[in-house]
Amino acid sequence: MEIGFDTDVDAALRTAVIEAVGELLDEDSDEIVGAVLLWCRVEDGDLVDLLLDARDPLADDGVVWLLTPKAGRPGHIDPADVADSAEQAGLKSTKTLNASPDWVASRMVVARR
């Protein structure tokens, strides 16, 4: 599933994901999914709410890939805010990587208590 698609997403990265997994469901789908690709910028609203929206359709072992603009790019979100928001949404980050020249990806799973 993909949430937050807009004209600023990295087209090459998105194409690579589609080639690897097939067509992406849009955020209006009510299907249970194994992964959510969440494109998020600071102006998109409350990150906790967006992460909760991404968490809702996840299968038990599903993951959220949060993509945020890198530092110095429009829409950048401070990594401390990402970590805090993930915790509030019941998620924990397991990996962060440079996904493309303009985007950072954080892999998140549901935190087990």
VEXDO-378985 format. One record per residue (C-alpha): z, y, x; chain; residue number from 1; residue in one letter. Coordinates in pm, whole numbers, plus 50000, padded with zeros to 5 digits. Layout:
N
     Z     Y     X c   k r
     Z     Y     X A NUM a
...
//
This chain:
113
     Z     Y     X c   k r
 50000 50000 50000 A   1 m
 49935 50352 50115 A   2 e
 50138 50659 50018 A   3 i
 50074 51017 50123 A   4 g
 49703 50992 50198 A   5 f
 49544 51333 50254 A   6 d
 49256 51486 50450 A   7 t
 49467 51514 50767 A   8 d
 49534 51142 50815 A   9 v
 49391 50973 51122 A  10 d
 49067 50820 50991 A  11 a
 49022 50580 51283 A  12 a
 49375 50445 51248 A  13 l
 49338 50410 50871 A  14 r
 49005 50229 50913 A  15 t
 49161 49991 51166 A  16 a
 49443 49910 50923 A  17 v
 49195 49845 50641 A  18 i
 48986 49620 50867 A  19 e
 49300 49424 50961 A  20 a
 49457 49383 50616 A  21 v
 49187 49462 50363 A  22 g
 49180 49733 50101 A  23 e
 49499 49938 50060 A  24 l
 49664 49971 49721 A  25 l
 49739 50326 49613 A  26 d
 50088 50450 49534 A  27 e
 50038 50405 49157 A  28 d
 50014 50027 49190 A  29 s
 50301 49821 49051 A  30 d
 50239 49522 49280 A  31 e
 50495 49389 49528 A  32 i
 50363 49440 49882 A  33 v
 50441 49324 50233 A  34 g
 50391 49665 50390 A  35 a
 50369 50031 50296 A  36 v
 50182 50285 50507 A  37 l
 50360 50617 50441 A  38 l
 50190 50931 50575 A  39 w
 50452 51204 50571 A  40 c
 50465 51568 50676 A  41 r
 50758 51809 50663 A  42 v
 50606 51991 50365 A  43 e
 50570 51671 50159 A  44 d
 50921 51697 50019 A  45 g
 51250 51517 50063 A  46 d
 51201 51237 50316 A  47 l
 51481 51026 50167 A  48 v
 51305 51029 49829 A  49 d
 50971 50944 49990 A  50 l
 51124 50654 50182 A  51 l
 51290 50525 49864 A  52 l
 50950 50541 49690 A  53 d
 50802 50343 49979 A  54 a
 51086 50090 49970 A  55 r
 51057 50017 49595 A  56 d
 50740 49799 49604 A  57 p
 50842 49605 49917 A  58 l
 50878 49229 49921 A  59 a
 51210 49103 50059 A  60 d
 51072 49084 50413 A  61 d
 50843 49386 50379 A  62 g
 50813 49680 50616 A  63 v
 50748 50051 50586 A  64 v
 50529 50212 50851 A  65 w
 50624 50579 50842 A  66 l
 50355 50796 51003 A  67 l
 50457 51149 51095 A  68 t
 50275 51417 51296 A  69 p
 50366 51431 51663 A  70 k
 50573 51718 51803 A  71 a
 50373 52041 51815 A  72 g
 50141 51929 51533 A  73 r
 50149 52087 51185 A  74 p
 50391 51901 50960 A  75 g
 50602 51753 51242 A  76 h
 50935 51602 51133 A  77 i
 51223 51595 51380 A  78 d
 51306 51236 51486 A  79 p
 51674 51296 51406 A  80 a
 51574 51382 51047 A  81 d
 51366 51063 51031 A  82 v
 51659 50851 51149 A  83 a
 51905 51018 50910 A  84 d
 51667 50990 50613 A  85 s
 51594 50625 50688 A  86 a
 51965 50544 50691 A  87 e
 52019 50726 50361 A  88 q
 51729 50530 50209 A  89 a
 51877 50198 50323 A  90 g
 51618 50144 50594 A  91 l
 51645 50103 50968 A  92 k
 51383 50178 51227 A  93 s
 51295 49882 51447 A  94 t
 51013 50029 51651 A  95 k
 50843 50361 51717 A  96 t
 50501 50396 51876 A  97 l
 50221 50641 51935 A  98 n
 49982 50537 51660 A  99 a
 49709 50790 51738 A 100 s
 49659 51122 51920 A 101 p
 49828 51314 51635 A 102 d
 50058 51061 51463 A 103 w
 50374 50867 51550 A 104 v
 50451 50544 51361 A 105 a
 50802 50421 51289 A 106 s
 50840 50062 51167 A 107 r
 51125 50034 50918 A 108 m
 51286 49741 50743 A 109 v
 51548 49722 50471 A 110 v
 51889 49745 50636 A 111 a
 52100 49435 50577 A 112 r
 52466 49496 50509 A 113 r
//
